[in-house]
């Protein structure tokens, strides 16, 4: 039961886990805030771009499609009851992850943190919260059936560990300027 809960948690969140990493790879270009400031600080900063947001969202949606294709074989081989991703849920998870990261950037600027500065807790769960909220709004029946309380608890526990380890790996590969 614990193994299946963890597997479902990670599987169901993969379309939300991938967008921010993909945005680092495809980002650049015009910042979403176009250089605007509020209260003497940038709204978001140069790290939040239209290209990165679109590319990250697309990567999450495409991954959900690939997971749907591989699901029968993986579920059959493992015996796990892994969920499929209806299109609305795939878009909600991926776009929600990007929106959560953008909102966190806005909050960081308001609290005087510069781009890349650490904000423990927010850095690891901003995208999760927004992805889940959007999934429950856009695909409520699907989200309620997949994101049960045990799965949500697993997501909240596992995500910070995955987030910190993948960021550290991206830092070591020279893809990120900070390891968190």
C-alpha positions as YAML, in Angstrom:
chain: A
units: angstrom
residues:
- id: 1
  name: UNK
  ca: [0.00, 0.00, 0.00]
- id: 2
  name: UNK
  ca: [2.80, 2.46, 0.89]
- id: 3
  name: UNK
  ca: [4.74, 1.60, -2.25]
- id: 4
  name: UNK
  ca: [1.67, 2.07, -4.44]
- id: 5
  name: UNK
  ca: [0.81, 5.37, -2.73]
- id: 6
  name: UNK
  ca: [4.34, 6.66, -3.34]
- id: 7
  name: UNK
  ca: [4.31, 5.41, -6.93]
- id: 8
  name: UNK
  ca: [0.96, 7.06, -7.65]
- id: 9
  name: UNK
  ca: [2.12, 10.29, -5.98]
- id: 10
  name: UNK
  ca: [5.26, 10.56, -8.10]
- id: 11
  name: UNK
  ca: [3.55, 9.32, -11.29]
- id: 12
  name: UNK
  ca: [0.61, 11.72, -10.95]
- id: 13
  name: UNK
  ca: [2.91, 14.67, -10.26]
- id: 14
  name: UNK
  ca: [5.39, 14.02, -13.09]
- id: 15
  name: UNK
  ca: [3.58, 16.43, -15.45]
- id: 16
  name: UNK
  ca: [4.00, 19.07, -12.71]
- id: 17
  name: UNK
  ca: [7.58, 18.08, -11.80]
- id: 18
  name: UNK
  ca: [8.97, 18.46, -15.31]
- id: 19
  name: UNK
  ca: [7.85, 21.96, -16.41]
- id: 20
  name: UNK
  ca: [10.19, 24.03, -14.25]
- id: 21
  name: UNK
  ca: [13.16, 21.90, -15.21]
- id: 22
  name: UNK
  ca: [12.23, 22.12, -18.89]
- id: 23
  name: UNK
  ca: [11.81, 25.89, -18.56]
- id: 24
  name: UNK
  ca: [15.46, 26.14, -17.48]
- id: 25
  name: UNK
  ca: [16.50, 24.34, -20.67]
- id: 26
  name: UNK
  ca: [14.29, 26.23, -23.15]
- id: 27
  name: UNK
  ca: [13.95, 29.55, -21.33]
- id: 28
  name: UNK
  ca: [15.39, 32.90, -22.14]
- id: 29
  name: UNK
  ca: [13.94, 35.65, -24.21]
- id: 30
  name: UNK
  ca: [11.39, 38.21, -23.11]
- id: 31
  name: UNK
  ca: [10.70, 38.31, -19.38]
- id: 32
  name: UNK
  ca: [7.02, 37.99, -18.47]
- id: 33
  name: UNK
  ca: [7.19, 41.23, -16.48]
- id: 34
  name: UNK
  ca: [8.89, 43.04, -19.41]
- id: 35
  name: UNK
  ca: [11.21, 44.69, -16.90]
- id: 36
  name: UNK
  ca: [8.38, 46.32, -14.92]
- id: 37
  name: UNK
  ca: [8.73, 47.03, -11.23]
- id: 38
  name: UNK
  ca: [6.35, 47.31, -8.32]
- id: 39
  name: UNK
  ca: [7.33, 48.95, -5.06]
- id: 40
  name: UNK
  ca: [10.85, 49.53, -6.33]
- id: 41
  name: UNK
  ca: [11.46, 45.85, -7.15]
- id: 42
  name: UNK
  ca: [11.00, 43.84, -10.33]
- id: 43
  name: UNK
  ca: [7.66, 42.10, -10.53]
- id: 44
  name: UNK
  ca: [9.24, 38.73, -11.37]
- id: 45
  name: UNK
  ca: [12.72, 39.16, -12.79]
- id: 46
  name: UNK
  ca: [14.57, 37.97, -15.87]
- id: 47
  name: UNK
  ca: [14.27, 34.30, -14.90]
- id: 48
  name: UNK
  ca: [10.56, 34.11, -15.71]
- id: 49
  name: UNK
  ca: [10.16, 34.28, -19.48]
- id: 50
  name: UNK
  ca: [7.36, 33.64, -21.92]
- id: 51
  name: UNK
  ca: [9.43, 31.05, -23.79]
- id: 52
  name: UNK
  ca: [10.35, 29.18, -20.61]
- id: 53
  name: UNK
  ca: [6.77, 29.20, -19.38]
- id: 54
  name: UNK
  ca: [5.37, 27.97, -22.70]
- id: 55
  name: UNK
  ca: [8.13, 25.39, -23.14]
- id: 56
  name: UNK
  ca: [7.80, 24.13, -19.59]
- id: 57
  name: UNK
  ca: [4.04, 23.79, -19.87]
- id: 58
  name: UNK
  ca: [4.34, 22.00, -23.20]
- id: 59
  name: UNK
  ca: [6.94, 19.62, -21.76]
- id: 60
  name: UNK
  ca: [4.61, 18.68, -18.90]
- id: 61
  name: UNK
  ca: [1.68, 18.10, -21.23]
- id: 62
  name: UNK
  ca: [3.80, 16.01, -23.62]
- id: 63
  name: UNK
  ca: [5.13, 13.96, -20.70]
- id: 64
  name: UNK
  ca: [1.55, 13.26, -19.58]
- id: 65
  name: UNK
  ca: [0.83, 12.00, -23.09]
- id: 66
  name: UNK
  ca: [3.87, 9.74, -23.01]
- id: 67
  name: UNK
  ca: [2.88, 8.45, -19.58]
- id: 68
  name: UNK
  ca: [-0.58, 7.66, -20.96]
- id: 69
  name: UNK
  ca: [1.04, 5.65, -23.77]
- id: 70
  name: UNK
  ca: [3.36, 3.76, -21.42]
- id: 71
  name: UNK
  ca: [0.86, 3.29, -18.62]
- id: 72
  name: UNK
  ca: [-0.61, -0.07, -19.69]
- id: 73
  name: UNK
  ca: [2.81, -1.71, -19.99]
- id: 74
  name: UNK
  ca: [4.18, -0.14, -16.80]
- id: 75
  name: UNK
  ca: [1.06, -0.90, -14.77]
- id: 76
  name: UNK
  ca: [1.03, -4.45, -16.14]
- id: 77
  name: UNK
  ca: [4.70, -5.03, -15.33]
- id: 78
  name: UNK
  ca: [4.50, -3.56, -11.83]
- id: 79
  name: UNK
  ca: [0.94, -4.41, -10.84]
- id: 80
  name: UNK
  ca: [0.44, -0.80, -9.77]
- id: 81
  name: UNK
  ca: [-2.81, 1.04, -10.43]
- id: 82
  name: UNK
  ca: [-1.36, 4.15, -12.08]
- id: 83
  name: UNK
  ca: [-3.69, 6.91, -13.24]
- id: 84
  name: UNK
  ca: [-4.04, 8.12, -16.79]
- id: 85
  name: UNK
  ca: [-4.07, 11.82, -17.60]
- id: 86
  name: UNK
  ca: [-7.08, 13.37, -19.33]
- id: 87
  name: UNK
  ca: [-5.97, 16.37, -21.44]
- id: 88
  name: UNK
  ca: [-7.50, 18.92, -19.04]
- id: 89
  name: UNK
  ca: [-5.64, 17.39, -16.09]
- id: 90
  name: UNK
  ca: [-2.36, 17.30, -18.00]
- id: 91
  name: UNK
  ca: [-2.63, 20.97, -18.91]
- id: 92
  name: UNK
  ca: [-3.73, 21.92, -15.39]
- id: 93
  name: UNK
  ca: [-0.81, 20.13, -13.73]
- id: 94
  name: UNK
  ca: [1.80, 21.56, -16.11]
- id: 95
  name: UNK
  ca: [0.41, 25.10, -16.29]
- id: 96
  name: UNK
  ca: [-0.29, 25.09, -12.57]
- id: 97
  name: UNK
  ca: [3.32, 24.19, -11.84]
- id: 98
  name: UNK
  ca: [4.52, 27.10, -13.96]
- id: 99
  name: UNK
  ca: [1.98, 29.47, -12.36]
- id: 100
  name: UNK
  ca: [3.09, 28.40, -8.89]
- id: 101
  name: UNK
  ca: [6.70, 29.13, -9.73]
- id: 102
  name: UNK
  ca: [5.77, 32.52, -11.16]
- id: 103
  name: UNK
  ca: [3.73, 33.37, -8.06]
- id: 104
  name: UNK
  ca: [6.64, 32.32, -5.85]
- id: 105
  name: UNK
  ca: [8.94, 34.59, -7.82]
- id: 106
  name: UNK
  ca: [6.53, 37.47, -7.27]
- id: 107
  name: UNK
  ca: [6.45, 36.73, -3.52]
- id: 108
  name: UNK
  ca: [10.24, 36.50, -3.38]
- id: 109
  name: UNK
  ca: [10.59, 39.93, -4.99]
- id: 110
  name: UNK
  ca: [8.06, 41.38, -2.52]
- id: 111
  name: UNK
  ca: [10.10, 40.03, 0.42]
- id: 112
  name: UNK
  ca: [13.33, 41.51, -0.94]
- id: 113
  name: UNK
  ca: [14.85, 38.28, -2.21]
- id: 114
  name: UNK
  ca: [16.83, 38.45, -5.41]
- id: 115
  name: UNK
  ca: [16.63, 35.98, -8.28]
- id: 116
  name: UNK
  ca: [17.90, 32.59, -7.16]
- id: 117
  name: UNK
  ca: [17.68, 33.42, -3.45]
- id: 118
  name: UNK
  ca: [16.42, 30.63, -1.26]
- id: 119
  name: UNK
  ca: [12.95, 30.71, 0.26]
- id: 120
  name: UNK
  ca: [12.68, 27.39, 2.14]
- id: 121
  name: UNK
  ca: [9.33, 25.67, 1.84]
- id: 122
  name: UNK
  ca: [8.06, 27.98, -0.87]
- id: 123
  name: UNK
  ca: [10.82, 26.90, -3.26]
- id: 124
  name: UNK
  ca: [9.91, 23.24, -2.89]
- id: 125
  name: UNK
  ca: [6.12, 23.35, -2.77]
- id: 126
  name: UNK
  ca: [4.97, 26.45, -4.69]
- id: 127
  name: UNK
  ca: [4.47, 24.57, -7.94]
- id: 128
  name: UNK
  ca: [2.84, 21.62, -6.18]
- id: 129
  name: UNK
  ca: [0.20, 23.78, -4.51]
- id: 130
  name: UNK
  ca: [-0.69, 25.64, -7.70]
- id: 131
  name: UNK
  ca: [-0.71, 22.46, -9.82]
- id: 132
  name: UNK
  ca: [-3.03, 20.71, -7.39]
- id: 133
  name: UNK
  ca: [-5.36, 23.70, -7.06]
- id: 134
  name: UNK
  ca: [-5.61, 24.05, -10.84]
- id: 135
  name: UNK
  ca: [-6.13, 20.30, -11.31]
- id: 136
  name: UNK
  ca: [-8.96, 20.31, -8.77]
- id: 137
  name: UNK
  ca: [-10.52, 23.33, -10.49]
- id: 138
  name: UNK
  ca: [-10.19, 22.08, -14.08]
- id: 139
  name: UNK
  ca: [-10.57, 18.31, -13.65]
- id: 140
  name: UNK
  ca: [-12.23, 17.90, -10.23]
- id: 141
  name: UNK
  ca: [-13.44, 14.30, -10.57]
- id: 142
  name: UNK
  ca: [-10.08, 13.11, -11.87]
- id: 143
  name: UNK
  ca: [-8.12, 15.06, -9.23]
- id: 144
  name: UNK
  ca: [-10.30, 13.79, -6.38]
- id: 145
  name: UNK
  ca: [-9.90, 10.19, -7.52]
- id: 146
  name: UNK
  ca: [-6.12, 10.45, -7.93]
- id: 147
  name: UNK
  ca: [-5.07, 12.88, -5.20]
- id: 148
  name: UNK
  ca: [-6.46, 11.17, -2.14]
- id: 149
  name: UNK
  ca: [-5.23, 12.33, 1.26]
- id: 150
  name: UNK
  ca: [-2.48, 9.66, 1.48]
- id: 151
  name: UNK
  ca: [-1.27, 10.60, -2.03]
- id: 152
  name: UNK
  ca: [-1.23, 14.30, -1.17]
- id: 153
  name: UNK
  ca: [0.75, 13.58, 2.00]
- id: 154
  name: UNK
  ca: [3.22, 11.52, -0.04]
- id: 155
  name: UNK
  ca: [3.54, 14.36, -2.58]
- id: 156
  name: UNK
  ca: [4.25, 16.89, 0.18]
- id: 157
  name: UNK
  ca: [6.88, 14.63, 1.77]
- id: 158
  name: UNK
  ca: [8.60, 13.36, -1.40]
- id: 159
  name: UNK
  ca: [8.58, 16.55, -3.46]
- id: 160
  name: UNK
  ca: [11.10, 18.56, -1.40]
- id: 161
  name: UNK
  ca: [13.58, 15.66, -1.55]
- id: 162
  name: UNK
  ca: [13.13, 15.27, -5.32]
- id: 163
  name: UNK
  ca: [13.24, 19.04, -5.84]
- id: 164
  name: UNK
  ca: [16.46, 19.54, -3.90]
- id: 165
  name: UNK
  ca: [18.20, 16.56, -5.50]
- id: 166
  name: UNK
  ca: [17.27, 17.49, -9.09]
- id: 167
  name: UNK
  ca: [18.27, 21.11, -8.50]
- id: 168
  name: UNK
  ca: [21.60, 20.00, -7.08]
- id: 169
  name: UNK
  ca: [22.12, 17.83, -10.16]
- id: 170
  name: UNK
  ca: [21.25, 20.73, -12.49]
- id: 171
  name: UNK
  ca: [23.67, 22.94, -10.58]
- id: 172
  name: UNK
  ca: [26.47, 20.37, -10.94]
- id: 173
  name: UNK
  ca: [25.77, 20.18, -14.68]
- id: 174
  name: UNK
  ca: [25.97, 23.97, -14.94]
- id: 175
  name: UNK
  ca: [22.27, 24.35, -15.81]
- id: 176
  name: UNK
  ca: [21.40, 26.31, -12.67]
- id: 177
  name: UNK
  ca: [23.24, 29.07, -10.85]
- id: 178
  name: UNK
  ca: [22.24, 27.85, -7.39]
- id: 179
  name: UNK
  ca: [21.99, 24.30, -6.00]
- id: 180
  name: UNK
  ca: [18.54, 24.66, -4.37]
...
